Amino acid sequence: MHPVAIYIGLFDHYGHTASLENGTISPEIIDAKNILFCFGKELPAAEILAVRPRSIGIAEHKDDFVISFLKAPNPAANETMVS
């Protein structure tokens, strides 16, 4: 368990996009999920709420996974996501 980060949930991005009438998914993506979490130990301004919570995206391909996230403005949070 992380002392600051909290797990929020799992979003089935693949399932959501596949369910849309005009949804398109790249053919090499087999599945895609977002892990939702928050590093919110400070709330210095109301505008910061727009960048929280955060997510790590995991896309499954036939032979590998692609893990992605947006760089956090907080260096410690960014380092935690990399590790």
N, C-alpha and C positions, 0 to 999 in steps of 0.2 A: 504494500500500500504506500502511495506517495504522500508525503506530509502536507502538500498543498493541492495537488491535482485531484479532481474528483471525476469519476466515470459517470456519464449521463446516460448513454445508450448506444444502440447500433442502428444505423439507417441503411436500409436496403436500397441503395441508389439504382442498382441494376433493375430490380423489380419495379421500382417506381417509374423509371424511364421506359421500360418495356410495356408498362400498362397504359402509357399515353398513346393516344391515337396517332400523333405525329412524332413520337419519341424515336430517336435514332441512337444506336449503340454501335461503336466500332466493331467490326466482325471478329477482331482478335480478342475482344474482352468476353470472357466466359461468365464472370460474376464481378460485382463491384459493391463494396460496403464502405460506409464512413463510420469510424469510431468517434463518438462525440464525448468531449470532456471539457473541463474548465480549470484554468490555473488562477482563478480570481482571488488572490490574496490581498490585492489592493483595488480600490475603486476611486482613483484620483479625479475623475471627471465623468459626467454622464455620457459623453460621447464614446467612451471606451466600451460601453455595452454593445456597440455595433460590431466589434471584433471578437466578442465572446458569445457563446462558447466557441471552441476551436474543434477541428476534426483532423483525423488522419485518414486519408483515403487508401483503400487497398483494392487494387484491380487484379483479378486472376486472368492470366493468359494460359494457353495450352501448356507451356513449359516453364513459366515463371510467374512471379507476382511483381506488380509495380506499386510501391509505397510512396505516397506523396503527402505533403502538407505545406501550407503557406508559412513562410518565415515569421516568427513572432517578434514583436518589437522588444520584448524582454529577453535579453541574452540567456538568462538562466532557464527560462521556459523553452527557448529554442534548443538549447543544449540537451535538455531532458528529452525532447521529442526526437532528436537525432539518436540519442542512446537507446 
